[in-house]
Amino acid sequence: MKHGVSEIATGVIGGVLLVMGFLAVEPVAAQESIAVRAQMVKGLLPADDPNAAVWSSVAPATFPMSPQVHWPTRILEATVRDLSVRALHDGTNVTILLEYADPSEDPDDAAAIEFMVGDKKAHFAHGQPMAQVEGGPVNIWYWKNKDAKGMDMNAKGFGTLSVQTHQDVKAKGAYANGTWKVLFTRPLATEHPEEDTQIKTGGFINIAFAVWDGKKDISGELKEKGSQKAISSWWYFRAEAPPDYSGYYYAALAVGLAFGFQFILIRKLKKGQSA
């Protein structure tokens, strides 16, 4: 009978461990190869330092770039072929780091991040109405080297770009060894939902990128300006939700119940043996 009790106890514990194993399994990450994931951190964000050490521990997402061909005047070749993106948030603010190769630092070097505003689908090219996609609105976070600051903008198609009266975006660039690092920071939510994209943790939203090489050609004209730039299509952005420890709570509860059941079962079996 003692051997039977031991087998029952082993079976109960094995079942508990199996339950804990299922609870500990994390869901398969969606859109892993085409999404920027902003991890949630405790403490201060590196909002003023594109070279902060913490960025080396954040996995980058790399996106292809191509010349803008949706609107004249166009260019056939752009300097930037791809860029890497990292992001962090602290539950209140989000900071996004763009990193890309550029052979020279120029005053008119520039970069931008674009989001849809609200639920209306917009084309990644400034929200321009195209085919079956209605126009805008889009929210654009813009930075230019010589201005050394971020700019919050909106558009509903080419030729409609406007600067917001309120400015929630901050940006800072750092150039070294042929590489630009441009850091954008903004609150996850703002008081202007009709103009600003609102970033909710735990969900996917669309994101796109643009980069301008501000180098001048032999004639003194800018190599890239206005619609002449490197762009991406829409990809995905996700501000990760705070950690959910409910699975561990239920696992602990299951362990407690299992051991309680085991204790009562053993007592009853022992009473049966002594009777």
N, C-alpha and C positions, 0 to 999 in steps of 0.2 A: 504493500500500500504506500509506503514511503516513496518507493520508486515512481508510483503513479502520481503522487503529489508533485514530485520534482519535474516530471514530464509536463504536467499541467502548467506549472509555474513558468517553465521554459517557453511553452507555447504562448502563454499570455504576454511575456516580455517580448518574444519575437514578433507578435502581432503589433505591439506598441511601437517597436522600432520600425516596422514596415510602415505604419501610419505616419510616423515622424519623417520617414524618408520621402513619402509623397508630399507632405506639407512643406518640406525644405526645398523641393524642386522649384526653380524659378521658371516662369513662362519663357518660351523662346522669343528672343528679341526680334521685333519686326522692323523692316526697312533698314537693317543694320548697315548695308553698303551704300545707301543713298540718303542717309539722314545725319544731321548734326545733333548730337545728344549733349545737352547741358547738364552736367552733374550738379547735384545740390551739395553745397559745402557749408560748413560752420565757420564763423569768423568773417573777417574782411575779405572781399573780393579783390583780385589784383586789377582794379579798374583803371589805374593810372600807370601801369607798367607792362608793356607788351613783352618785356624780357623777364618777367617774374619767374622764379624757379618752379613755381607750382605748375606752370604750363607744360613743363616737360613730362609731368605725370598724367596729363590729359590726352587720351587717344584722339588723333586727328581724323577728320573725314576729308577726303580729297575729291574735288569735283573738276571735270573738264571745262575749259573755257574756249570760246570760239568767237570770231568776228561777228559783230551785230550786222545782220543782213535784212532786217525786217523794215527798215526805214532809211530813206536817203538822208544825208550822204553816208555811204557805206565805205568800209575798208575790206580788202581781200585777205589781209593777214594782220593779226594782233600780236603784240609782244607776249602777253601772258597766256600760256597754254593750259595751265591748271593752277588751282590754289587749294591750300589746306585750311581747314576751319576747326577751331576748338571753341568750347563754350563752357561757362560755369554760371550758376546762379545761387543766391542765398535765400530764396523764398520771397524776396522783395525786389531785387535788381538782377539783371542778367548782363553778362559781359561776353562778347563774341570776338575772337581773335582770328583775323585773316592773315595768312602768310603766303607770299608768292615771290617768284624770282623776277627781278627787273635789273637789267645791266647797269643802269645809272640812276642816281637820285636827282630828280628834277622838281622845280617848284610846282609844276602843274601835274605831277603824279597825283592820282586820285583813286578812290575805291568807294564802293557802295554796297549796301545790303538792302534787299527789297522783300516786302511782305504784302500779302493780300490784306485788305481791311474788311472785317465783317464776313458774312457768308457768301457774298457775291463773287463768283469765279472771275478771275482777271488773267489776261495774258501776261507772261513774264516780261514782255517788252513794253515797259511803262504802262501796263494795263491797256494797251492799244486794242480796240475792237478788231478781232480777226476771226474769219471763218465762223465757227459756231460759238465763239467765246465773246461775251460782251465786254465792253471797256470798263476798266478799273472798278473801284479806286485801289491804288496801291500806296503803301507807306514806304518811303525811301530814307535810309540812314546814309548820309553822305559825308565824306571826308576828303579834303584836299591838302596836300603838303604845305603849301605856302600860307594857308589859312590857319593851320594847326588847331583845328577844332571840328566838332561834329555839327551836322546840320540835319534837322528834321524836315522832310519834304513830302509832298503828295503829287500824284499824277493820275489822270484818267485817259491816258493815251499820249502819243508823241505831240509835243507842242503845248502841253497843258501843265508842265512841271511848275510847281509853286512852292515857296518856302512857307512853312507854318508860322503863324504869329507867335505861338508858344514853342519853346524848344526844350525837349526832354532828353535829347541824345547828346552824349559826350563821346569824343573820339580822340585818339592819340596814335601817332605813327612813329616807328623807329626803323631806321635803315642801317644795314650793316652787311658787308660781304656780298653785295648783289642781291639782297633779300629785303623785302618790306614786311614788317609786322604792323598791322593796323588793328587797333583795339576799339571796339564800340561798346558803350554801356548805356543802359536805359532801364527804368523801372519795368517790371513785368506787366503791370497794369497802369494806365494813365486815366486822367479825367476827360480825355477826348476820344471816345470810342469811334466816333464818325471819321476821324482822321488817322488815328494810331491803331496799329495792330495790337490786340490784347493777348498776352501770352499766358495761358493757363497751364499749370503743371499737369503732367500726365497725358497730354494729348499731342497729336501731330498737327503742325501747320505748315504752309508752304513757305519756302525761302529761295531767293535767287541772289546772284552776285554780279557785280560789274567792276571792271578795272580799266583805268586810263593810263597809258604810258605818256607822261608829259614831256618827253624829249622833243626838241625842235629839229626839223630837217634842214637841209642846206639853205633853203629859201627863207628860213626863219619861222616857218609855220609849224604849229604843233603837230606831232605825229598822230596823236589821238585826241579828240575833243568832241564834246556833244554826243551825237549818236555814233561817232567813230570810236569804238571801244571793244573790249573783250567782255562777253557776257556768258552767263550760264542759263539753262532752262530752270524751271521750278524743281526744287528738291524738297526735302522734309527737315523740319526742325522740331525738337522735343525738349522741353524743360522737364527733367525727371522729377517725379513726385517724391515727397519725403518717404523714407523707408517705412514699409509696413511690417510691423512685428507681430501682427495678429496670428500668423501661422505658428510662431514660436509659442505664443500664449496658449493656443489650442493644443499644441503638442505637449506642453507642460501639463495642461489639464488632463489630456489623455493618459499621460504617464501616471499622474496622481490617482485617477480613477482605476487604472489597471492594477496598480499596486494595492489599492484599497480592496478591490475585488479579489486579488490574490490572497491578501491577508485573511479576509472573511472565509474564503474557500478553504484555506489551509486549516483554520480553526475548526470549521465544520467537519473536515475530514479527520482531524485529530480526535474530536469528540466521538465520531463514529467508531474509531479504533479502540477507544477506551471503554466504550459501552459494552 
